[in-house]
Amino acid sequence: MKHIQSFFRINLCAWLALQLIFPLKSWGMEGRDLVVEDIREKAALWVLTIGVSDYADERISLRFAANDAMKIAQLLETQKGVLFQEVFTHVLVDEQATRENILQAMSRFLGQASKEDVVLIFVAGHGLQDRQTGTYYFVPHNANAENLVYSGLPMPTFEEACKRIQANVNKLILWLDTCHAGAVSVAARGVNVGEDLAAALSQAEGQYWLSASKAGEESYEDETYRFPGEDQAHGAFTYSILRGLQGGAADREGVVWIGDLFSHVSKEVPRLTTGRQHPHGQISGTDLPLFVVDENVLAAVAEKPSVQPVAEIYSSGTSSGKKKSKKWLWLLLGAAAVGGAGAVVAGGGGGGGESGPSTGSFEVDITLP
């Protein structure tokens, strides 16, 4: 027995000595620090946000989906020179968000991203499923439950566009807030409302998707999901993402990783909606840093103009109003620098994320660096 006690004492002393030389924190953070620096040195962030509040069919209009799309782009633009070398944004809202314009933006705008870059697509609006064919659709501005075949964006088509993007980049992030079912029910003939469009996406390495709600649930938007000083509120899903990016999901170094952000959203949204909405997501591949919380940057952009939707939509082979591309240098002649990000005032809690069990569905296939 004395020999055993002596053995444990010796090993405990050795472990404590190692902690003094190599703190436990550094063992877990060293690899992550290297990933952050690699992103800073090499990668650009390409952001396409799509939000439809004002539908051509006024019966199905929403309140805050367009605002959600603009605010996501605004906040992510603050990462230029902070986490990413460049941040390029393209915003399509309301009448601009047609099937043609969405697919052209995915091809021509996001098609400029290179292998080491990160691509993020945010979609907010109605999601439906055709009962006869089983096909899932995103509902663009000019579509409704009665003309989905002609004007809706089928998820197989969206997924094919995503696959083309992933042929060029290693990291694709998808945020889908597409189950706003309530208003659509007034025009629902032959469709399932409240369907989860993410269910139609196949998993791929380097793909990170997060859906606002499970199939059969609605995605809620409410005046209470608002930051101080904002003119418009948000959906619960976007509000939770913004809170997470602004500190609620940050680690001790102030870095928001995709895995931590997804966990934050999966816990916060059910709380905001009193258990009526449950996000779920899938991470396939290595965890990814997306945002560095910098209070000076957030304070500086609060007084700058908001990110606006693109002034004109693609009508030829050129990209309208975008910054330079590392692949298509000729775009420098016609590109206009995207303005500073709009006001997003920090409303989330401090770093480290929230505690307690997750009430949302969250599947992870993840490798930590």
Secondary structure by P-SEA (a helix, b strand, c coil): caaaaaaaaaaaaaaaaaaaaccaaaaacaaaaaaaaaaaabbbbbbbbbbbccccccccccccaaaaaaaaaaaaaccccccccbbbbbbbccccccaaaaaaaaccccccccccbbbbbbbbcbbbbcccccbbbbbcccccccccccccccaaaaaaaaaaaaacccbbbbbbccccccccccccccccccccccccccccccbbbbbcccccbbbbbccccccccccccccaaaaaaaaaaacccccccccccaaaaaaaaaccccccccccbbbbbcccccccccccccaaaaaaacccccccccccccccccccccccccccccccccccccccccccccccccccccccccccbbbbbcccc
